[in-house]
Amino acid sequence: MDFSHQGRHPPSQLAAMAAHTHNVNDNEPWFANSGANNHITTALDKLALQQPYQDGETVTVGNCGGLQISNTGSTLIQTPTSTLHLNNVLHCPSASTNLLSIQQFCADNNCYFQLTSSRFLVKDMQIGEIMLQGPSKAGLYPIYLKHFSSNKSRSLVAFIGFKAPVSVWHNRLGHPSSSVFQHFLRHS
């Protein structure tokens, strides 16, 4: 059911059932960066949703060089208390590390970063609850995603979906009786 390796989307009849497993158990950290205006990853497998990038633009880095953008996409970070979004991630295979744009992350997740000399905290904007935290290391703020997965090796992320008609759900659920099906519709 994973059509992403073929560079295409599943047929619409299968779209509601398609899923992509995203392995977040790795040792490659994302570095929180207040100067980056996009998230950047070196590895395509970090993106749950992805598409080829064809605009020909490059990412300008500190030494005035340019990094080719091969793909764009998004992914999710599952923490014990919430699901956080990384939207508009640029896949640059020649980048030296994964960068997390603090501004973009805060906008996508309605949160704010607190940076101190020894640690970082990500807090919910409305209630101030800590959503993510970790130590600083050598003046940087690494975020190791493997520590935040609810399942240490894999998390399941929806790939694509559409609103299926009632008749399709009736068939998918094994043709339940009318009363059972109506009960299901009222409680879902």
GITAKA-V771368 format. One record per backbone hydrogen bond with DSSP energy under -1.0 kcal/mol. CO is the residue of the C=O (numbers start at 1). NH is the residue of the N-H. E is the energy in kcal/mol with one decimal. If there is no record, write none. Layout:
# GITAKA-V771368
CO/NH/E
CO/NH/E
This chain:
# GITAKA-V771368
1/3/-1.0
3/6/-1.5
3/8/-1.5
4/7/-1.4
11/14/-1.8
14/17/-1.4
14/18/-1.1
18/159/-1.1
20/157/-1.6
22/155/-1.2
24/26/-1.5
30/143/-2.7
31/100/-2.6
33/102/-1.9
39/90/-2.7
40/99/-2.4
41/92/-2.5
43/46/-1.6
44/47/-1.9
49/74/-1.9
51/72/-2.5
59/67/-2.4
61/64/-2.4
65/61/-2.2
67/59/-2.3
70/53/-2.4
71/91/-3.0
72/51/-2.4
73/89/-3.1
74/48/-1.5
74/49/-2.1
75/86/-2.5
77/84/-3.2
82/79/-3.2
84/77/-3.0
86/75/-1.9
89/73/-1.7
90/41/-2.6
91/70/-2.9
91/71/-1.0
92/95/-2.2
98/31/-2.8
99/40/-2.3
100/33/-2.8
101/105/-2.7
102/106/-2.7
103/107/-2.2
104/108/-2.4
105/109/-1.6
106/110/-1.0
106/111/-1.3
110/125/-2.5
112/123/-2.8
114/121/-2.2
118/136/-2.0
119/116/-2.8
120/134/-1.9
121/114/-2.9
122/131/-3.5
122/132/-1.4
123/112/-2.1
124/128/-1.8
129/124/-2.8
132/122/-3.0
134/120/-2.9
137/140/-1.7
140/137/-2.7
141/32/-2.3
143/30/-2.3
144/147/-1.5
145/148/-1.9
155/22/-2.0
157/20/-1.7
165/169/-1.7
166/170/-2.5
167/171/-1.9
168/172/-2.7
169/173/-2.2
170/175/-2.3
171/174/-1.6
177/181/-2.7
178/182/-2.5
179/183/-2.0
180/184/-2.3
181/185/-2.4
182/186/-2.1
183/187/-1.5
